[in-house]
Amino acid sequence: MLAIDATRMARERTGIENYLHHILPGIVKGWSAPAQPGVAHGTVKVFARYPTFADDVDPRPDVIASAARGWTQLALPGALRKAGASVYFSPIPILPMFRQMPCPAVVTVHDLHDFRPRWWYFRRLLQRTFSTASGIICVSQATHAALADEFPGLADKAVVIREGADPAVFRPRSTSPESGPQIDDNGVGIMRRLGIKQPPLLAVGTVQPRKNYSRLIAAYASLPPDSTPPLVIVGRAGWDYEEVMALPDRLGVGGRVIFTGHLPEADVAALMRASVALCAVSSGEGFGLPLVEAMYSGLPILASDIPPFREVAGTAARFVDPASEGAIARGLGAMLADPGARQEMAQVGLNRRQLFSWDTAAAAIVELLRSLTKL
């Protein structure tokens, strides 16, 4: 029996929640299928806050209510024994610090950046987790390299399984021979709701320091206002967000920079089909899911010149130094001035999207999980 940890799933999906939302159906389907002719199918139980969490998953797994504070550290091993788990999958790299796991465990490392502010504590917890885990999934080669640097020897049990995008949600805009690419009704609707009168520049991600929105906004403010479309930043307020959200008014572009807060995935996809380019200038990431979603949407990308973004986007992006406002501004200006280059990047992205698939990722995870059991 496979046990999956979904206790951190919130009703508003971001980051890890999106990862688990998209990977779960494929894992459940793959695990539930017979491993080979004549072998019984496997069962799946999910630890989650909400009983309805997996209602749309087919076949539907059993959902076990589990959300108490400190649940992972105090209650997880007992819950696994009670459930009869033969293997455990977690979308984050946290296992009990002091209690023994009753079955093999596979954890997922998206990046190490969010652990850095309390590294003195988290390094010890991560060391224990990686030592205990039977398998470690890294979402990129860049994350695998960071893991190997910080925890020599432990990376030998790590494999790279990249994320994907939902082709039913993230798809390119339609094109007509007469007028070229068209903004669909959903795109028009979300632009109207947000008060956007022309295709914008788009940034997607929680408002927090490593998204580098301060430099992006400062670079944007340096561009000629008459020829520069609005900048739309999609993402909930994280930490240290107040100064970032006050910056547009201070720089005189308050009416042209729009913070939307969290938006449902379908609205983000509609905005991607309506936008000029994605601006992803983070100072540090582990993967770059918005870049994959942009490639699925046929949206060119302005990206930080950091290893995970190079790995994900290839030549579907123009790369800039994220530490330089001037470099970001020049990159934005060059993107806006060259529609042909944007179209070429968009086509590269569409050709490249096959490298990133939730179905492929789920199948690889199931193969890893099965290798740790007799099923």
Buried (B, 14 or more C-beta within 10 A) or exposed (E): BBBBBBBBBEEEBBBBBBBBBBBBBBBBBBBBEEBEEEEEEBBBBBBBBBEEBBEEBEBEBEBBEBEEEEBBBBBBBEBBEEBEBBBBBBBBBBBBEEBEBBBBBBBBBBBBBBBEEEEEEBBEBBBBBBEBBBBBBBBBBBBBBBBBEBBEEBBEEBBBBBBBBBEEBBBBBEEEEEEEBBBEEBBBBBBEEBEBEEBBBBBBBBBBBBBBBBBBBBBBBBBEEEEBBBBBBBBBBBEEBEEBBEBBEEBEBEEBBBBBEBBEBBBBBBBBBBBBBBBBBBBBBBBBBBBBBBBBBBBBBBBBBBBBBBBBBBEBBBBBBBEBBEBBBBBBBBBBEBEEEBBBBBBBBBEBBEBBBBBBBBBBBBEBBBEBBEB
